[in-house]
Amino acid sequence: MFYRVRSVMSELNTREVGLRVLLARRRLNWRQGQLAEKAGISVMTVRRVERGIGRPDTATLTRIASALGVSFSSLVSTEGAVA
């Protein structure tokens, strides 16, 4: 599974993933700190993901997806990309 996720992340722009996280967080009307707390990660990590800086690992994206109540695949899917 790690290999599959890695290949998807290679294909998908990290800015796209960040935008999906940002939009999901805003739909919940949460601040970055609230997402960080619920996902058990730092606020700096949330900021980096949302800005598309670096490549977040699978565990981080899984925690973010779970906190946001969305599927992991909805964050990393190459189908239906946000423009």
N, C-alpha and C positions, 0 to 999 in steps of 0.2 A: 504494500500500500504506500509506503514512503516513496518508493520510486515513482509510482503513478502521480502522487501529489507533487513531487518535485518536478516532473515533466509538465504538469499543468501550470505550476507556478512559473516555469520557464517560458511557457507560451503566453501567459497572462501578464499584462503589465501590472506591476505592483501598485501603480497609481490607481488603476481600476479597482483593485482589491480595497485600497484605502478609501476610495470614494464610496464603495458599497458599505464599508463599515461606518463611515461618516453619515451616510443617509439613513442607515438602520438606527444608529444612535440618535439622530435628530428626530426620527419618527417617534421614538420613545421619550423625546424631550429630556434627554439626559445630558449632563456635562461629561467631559472626558474623565473627570475624577470619579464619577459614578460608575462609568463603564469599567474603569480600571479596578475599582473596589470589587465590583460584582464578578469580574473575570479573574481576580487574584493576580493582576499584573500591575506594573507601574504606570503612572500617568504618562511618563516619557515614552513608554512603549506604545501606548495608545496614540500619542501624537505622531510618532515615527510611522506607525502603520497607516494612519489616516493621510499622512503626507506622502506616502509611497517611498519612504526612505529605507533602503535595505530590503532584504527579503525576510519577512517574518517566518518563523518555523511553524510546522504543522501544529505543535502543541499550543502555541500562542493563538493561532487562528481558530483552533478548536475551542479554546477557552472563551475567546471573544464571541464566536458564533453562539455558544451555549448561553452566555450572559445576555446576548441580544435576542435570544429566542428564535434564531434562524439556523438553517442548516449550514454546515461547513461548505457543502457544494454550492450553495447560493452565493457564497463569498468568492469562490475560486473558479466557478464555471466559466468556460469560454463562450458559452451560448448566452445570447441576450445581454451582451455587454452594454454597459451604460456609456453613452457617447460623451 
